[in-house]
Amino acid sequence: MGDVDILVARRQDVDAVAEALAHWPCLTAPQRLAAAPQYFAEYSLDGVRFGVSTVGGPGLRQLEV
């Protein structure tokens, strides 16, 4: 199976998706990634990995902590 990766602008958006997917198996609870300036969560939807994260990278606004 493949995977789905969704990029969102704000940490609250990741949390909103996580809340909407709360009844699905959680692979990674919403958290700030140590290796990248992103906030990330991942779920399994019928065997498909579904990840949602904030846009990160050089020159972008720092995440709210």
Contacts in CASP RR format, 6 or more apart in sequence:
PFRMAT RR
TARGET T0000
AUTHOR 0000-0000-0000
METHOD contacts of the structure
MODEL  1
MGDVDILVARRQDVDAVAEALAHWPCLTAPQRLAAAPQYFAEYSLDGVRF
GVSTVGGPGLRQLEV
1 47 0 8 1.000
1 48 0 8 1.000
1 49 0 8 1.000
2 48 0 8 1.000
2 49 0 8 1.000
3 48 0 8 1.000
3 49 0 8 1.000
3 50 0 8 1.000
3 51 0 8 1.000
4 45 0 8 1.000
4 48 0 8 1.000
4 49 0 8 1.000
4 50 0 8 1.000
4 51 0 8 1.000
5 51 0 8 1.000
5 52 0 8 1.000
5 53 0 8 1.000
6 17 0 8 1.000
6 50 0 8 1.000
6 51 0 8 1.000
6 52 0 8 1.000
6 53 0 8 1.000
7 52 0 8 1.000
7 53 0 8 1.000
7 54 0 8 1.000
7 55 0 8 1.000
8 14 0 8 1.000
8 17 0 8 1.000
8 52 0 8 1.000
8 53 0 8 1.000
8 54 0 8 1.000
8 55 0 8 1.000
9 54 0 8 1.000
9 55 0 8 1.000
10 54 0 8 1.000
11 39 0 8 1.000
11 54 0 8 1.000
11 63 0 8 1.000
11 64 0 8 1.000
13 52 0 8 1.000
13 54 0 8 1.000
14 30 0 8 1.000
14 39 0 8 1.000
14 40 0 8 1.000
14 41 0 8 1.000
14 52 0 8 1.000
14 53 0 8 1.000
14 54 0 8 1.000
15 30 0 8 1.000
17 41 0 8 1.000
17 52 0 8 1.000
18 26 0 8 1.000
18 29 0 8 1.000
18 30 0 8 1.000
18 41 0 8 1.000
18 43 0 8 1.000
18 52 0 8 1.000
21 43 0 8 1.000
21 45 0 8 1.000
21 50 0 8 1.000
24 43 0 8 1.000
24 44 0 8 1.000
24 45 0 8 1.000
24 50 0 8 1.000
25 43 0 8 1.000
25 44 0 8 1.000
26 41 0 8 1.000
26 42 0 8 1.000
26 43 0 8 1.000
27 42 0 8 1.000
27 43 0 8 1.000
27 44 0 8 1.000
27 49 0 8 1.000
28 40 0 8 1.000
28 41 0 8 1.000
28 42 0 8 1.000
29 41 0 8 1.000
30 39 0 8 1.000
30 40 0 8 1.000
30 41 0 8 1.000
31 39 0 8 1.000
31 40 0 8 1.000
31 41 0 8 1.000
32 38 0 8 1.000
32 39 0 8 1.000
32 40 0 8 1.000
32 63 0 8 1.000
32 65 0 8 1.000
33 39 0 8 1.000
33 40 0 8 1.000
33 53 0 8 1.000
36 56 0 8 1.000
36 57 0 8 1.000
37 56 0 8 1.000
37 57 0 8 1.000
37 60 0 8 1.000
37 62 0 8 1.000
37 63 0 8 1.000
38 53 0 8 1.000
38 54 0 8 1.000
38 55 0 8 1.000
38 56 0 8 1.000
38 57 0 8 1.000
38 63 0 8 1.000
39 53 0 8 1.000
39 54 0 8 1.000
39 63 0 8 1.000
40 51 0 8 1.000
40 52 0 8 1.000
40 53 0 8 1.000
40 54 0 8 1.000
41 51 0 8 1.000
41 52 0 8 1.000
41 53 0 8 1.000
42 49 0 8 1.000
42 50 0 8 1.000
42 51 0 8 1.000
42 52 0 8 1.000
43 49 0 8 1.000
43 50 0 8 1.000
43 51 0 8 1.000
44 50 0 8 1.000
54 63 0 8 1.000
END
